[in-house]
Amino acid sequence: MAVSLLELSGGGVSLEFDEPDLAKIRAAIATQFGEILVLANGPLLSEVEFGGERFVYYQEWTPCLLSRSEKGASILRLIAAMLSAGPADCP
């Protein structure tokens, strides 16, 4: 699984991953934060909520989750760290 974390100007974070890894991303989110709520769904992007924060799921080129707040950025950093660690290292 290839996951990358990009720090964006303005303090945002983009968690980028390959399309085949979407199920693993969803499972990691569900394990740590519970259900993912889809608030708005469009052809290229959706607005989702988990962990009490809202994110943009963008899927035109490389799928990614974009934070909308500093707390959301921290959540994406945690997910990236969980997925980058081996299964034995995950909480």
N, C-alpha and C positions, 0 to 999 in steps of 0.2 A: 504494500500500500504506500503510495506516494502522497504525502500531505505537505503542503507548504503554507507558511504563514507570512503574509506581507503586511508590513506596517505602512499605513497610508498617511499622506499628509493630513493634518487636522486631527490626528489621534485615532483614526479608524483602523480597523484590522480586517484583512481579507483572508479567510481560511479556504485555500484552494486544494482541489483533489480531482482525481480521475472519475469519470462517470461510473465505471464498474465498482468503485468504492463507496457509492452513495449509501448502500445498505449498512456498511460498517460505520459510516458517519452517523447515520440515524440511530444505530444501536448504541453507539457511544453516548450520544446526546440523551437517549431514553434512559440509559443506565444511570447517568449522572444527574439529569435534570427532569426526568419524567416525560410526559407526552409533549409532542411537537404540535402546536396549533397552527393551522394554515389560515391566515387572516384575509389574504387576498391572493388570487392566483391568476397569472397572466401567461402569455406564450413564452416570454423570455425571463420573467422574474416573478417571484412570489414574495409576499411578506409573511414571515413565520414568527412564532413566539415560543420560547422555552426558557426556563430558568428565570422567569419574570422579566425578560428582555425581548425586544423585537429585533429581528434581523431581516436582511434582504437575501434571498436565495436567487442568485443570478446564474443562468444556464445557457448563455449563448455560445461561448467558446469553451473555456475551462470552467466547470461548475465551481461556484464559490458561495460562501456565506459571508456577508458583510455586516460588521457591527454598526450600531447606530448610537452607541453610548460608550463611556469608559468601562462601565460594568460589563456591557456586551463584549467589548474587546478583551476583557479579562476572561470571560467565559470561553471565547474562541481560543485564547492562548492555552487555557486548561485543556480543552479538547485536543488541540494539536499536540500538547505534551503527552496526553494519554495515548494517543494513536502512534506517536513516535516511539514511545517506550514499548518494550516487549510485553507480551501478555502477562508475564510473571511480575512486571513492574506496575501494572495498572491497579488502582485502588479497588 
